[in-house]
Amino acid sequence: MKKGFRQLLEEANAEIQTLGMSEALALHGDEDVLFVDLRDPRELEKDGRIPGAFHCPRGMLEFWIDPESPYHRKAFAEPKRFVFFCAGGWRSALAAKTAQDMGLEQVAHIDGGFGAWRKAGGPVEMEPDRLKSNRLET
């Protein structure tokens, strides 16, 4: 193996902005900032979400950012600061690096991810039970 995940994370973290929890909490609710939740839908259902965060599954990131892609999402074309997060900070570090490489200018990720957010007492909303009951259990 030429590069393992630890080396990729080390390289990404050397090139991206990492926000501490106090910085991330202070940015929440700022209309010029878009929090981007990279977690799997099952993680959102189980653990909740940061209110107002835009959900982009990690596997779709490149396709949703690229305006040439048929899957492009307008949220990534807005002149905002993008704050990526996942459960623990690994996926979001790699995603922030990818987004930066693709041309998004104001990119950061949350150190420790959603787990650190919850631990710090950041606001969390749970998915309504009526939506959970409509999903198939796998």
C-alpha positions as CSV (number, residue, x, y, z in Angstrom):
1,M,0.0,0.0,0.0
2,K,1.4,3.4,-1.0
3,K,-0.5,5.5,1.4
4,G,-2.7,4.4,4.3
5,F,-5.6,6.5,5.8
6,R,-3.4,7.9,8.5
7,Q,-1.0,9.4,6.0
8,L,-3.9,10.8,3.9
9,L,-5.3,12.4,7.1
10,E,-1.9,13.8,8.0
11,E,-1.6,15.3,4.6
12,A,-5.1,16.7,4.6
13,N,-4.8,18.2,8.1
14,A,-1.6,20.0,7.0
15,E,-3.5,21.8,4.2
16,I,-6.9,22.6,5.7
17,Q,-8.3,24.7,8.5
18,T,-9.4,22.7,11.5
19,L,-11.9,24.4,13.8
20,G,-11.8,23.8,17.6
21,M,-15.2,23.4,19.3
22,S,-15.5,26.9,20.5
23,E,-14.9,28.2,17.0
24,A,-17.4,25.8,15.5
25,L,-20.1,26.7,18.1
26,A,-19.5,30.4,17.5
27,L,-20.1,29.9,13.7
28,H,-23.3,28.0,14.2
29,G,-26.3,30.1,13.0
30,D,-24.2,32.5,10.9
31,E,-26.0,32.9,7.6
32,D,-22.7,33.1,5.8
33,V,-21.6,29.6,7.0
34,L,-23.0,26.3,5.8
35,F,-22.4,23.3,8.1
36,V,-22.1,20.2,5.9
37,D,-22.9,16.8,7.6
38,L,-21.1,14.0,5.8
39,R,-22.4,11.2,7.9
40,D,-24.4,8.2,6.6
41,P,-28.2,8.7,6.9
42,R,-28.3,5.9,9.6
43,E,-25.9,8.0,11.7
44,L,-28.2,11.0,11.5
45,E,-31.3,8.9,12.4
46,K,-29.5,7.3,15.4
47,D,-27.5,10.2,16.8
48,G,-29.4,13.3,15.5
49,R,-28.1,16.3,13.6
50,I,-26.8,19.8,14.0
51,P,-29.8,22.1,13.4
52,G,-29.5,23.8,10.0
53,A,-26.8,21.5,8.7
54,F,-26.8,20.5,5.0
55,H,-26.6,16.7,4.6
56,C,-24.2,15.5,1.9
57,P,-23.3,11.8,2.2
58,R,-19.5,11.6,1.9
59,G,-19.7,9.4,-1.2
60,M,-21.5,12.1,-3.1
61,L,-19.3,15.1,-2.2
62,E,-17.3,15.4,-5.4
63,F,-20.4,15.0,-7.6
64,W,-22.5,17.5,-5.6
65,I,-19.7,20.1,-5.6
66,D,-18.8,20.0,-9.3
67,P,-21.2,22.2,-11.4
68,E,-20.5,20.0,-14.4
69,S,-22.0,17.0,-12.6
70,P,-25.6,16.0,-13.2
71,Y,-25.8,15.6,-9.4
72,H,-24.5,19.2,-8.6
73,R,-26.2,20.9,-5.6
74,K,-26.7,24.6,-5.6
75,A,-25.7,24.8,-2.0
76,F,-22.0,24.3,-3.0
77,A,-22.2,27.2,-5.5
78,E,-23.2,29.7,-2.8
79,P,-20.6,32.2,-1.6
80,K,-20.4,30.7,1.9
81,R,-17.9,29.3,4.3
82,F,-18.2,25.5,4.4
83,V,-17.7,23.7,7.7
84,F,-17.6,20.0,7.2
85,F,-18.1,17.4,9.9
86,C,-18.6,13.7,10.3
87,A,-18.8,11.5,13.4
88,G,-15.2,11.9,14.6
89,G,-13.3,14.2,12.2
90,W,-11.6,11.7,9.8
91,R,-14.1,11.8,6.9
92,S,-14.5,15.6,7.3
93,A,-10.7,16.2,7.1
94,L,-10.5,14.3,3.9
95,A,-13.7,15.9,2.5
96,A,-12.4,19.4,3.4
97,K,-9.2,18.7,1.5
98,T,-11.1,17.4,-1.5
99,A,-13.5,20.4,-1.5
100,Q,-10.5,22.8,-1.2
101,D,-8.8,20.9,-4.1
102,M,-12.0,21.3,-6.2
103,G,-12.0,25.0,-5.7
104,L,-14.2,25.8,-2.7
105,E,-12.3,28.7,-1.1
106,Q,-13.6,28.9,2.4
107,V,-13.4,25.4,3.8
108,A,-12.8,24.0,7.3
109,H,-13.7,21.0,9.3
110,I,-14.6,20.4,13.0
111,D,-12.0,18.7,15.1
112,G,-13.6,15.7,16.7
113,G,-16.7,15.9,14.5
114,F,-20.3,15.4,15.7
115,G,-19.1,13.4,18.7
116,A,-17.2,16.4,20.0
117,W,-20.1,18.7,19.2
118,R,-22.5,16.7,21.3
119,K,-19.9,16.3,24.1
120,A,-19.5,20.1,24.2
121,G,-23.3,20.6,24.5
122,G,-23.8,21.9,20.9
123,P,-27.5,21.9,19.8
124,V,-28.7,18.7,18.4
125,E,-32.1,17.8,16.9
126,M,-33.4,14.3,16.5
127,E,-35.2,13.0,13.4
128,P,-39.0,12.9,14.0
129,D,-40.3,9.5,14.8
130,R,-42.9,9.7,12.0
131,L,-40.0,9.7,9.5
132,K,-38.1,6.9,11.2
133,S,-41.2,4.6,11.0
134,N,-41.4,5.1,7.2
135,R,-37.9,3.6,6.7
136,L,-37.1,-0.1,6.3
137,E,-34.9,-1.6,9.0
138,T,-31.7,-3.2,7.5
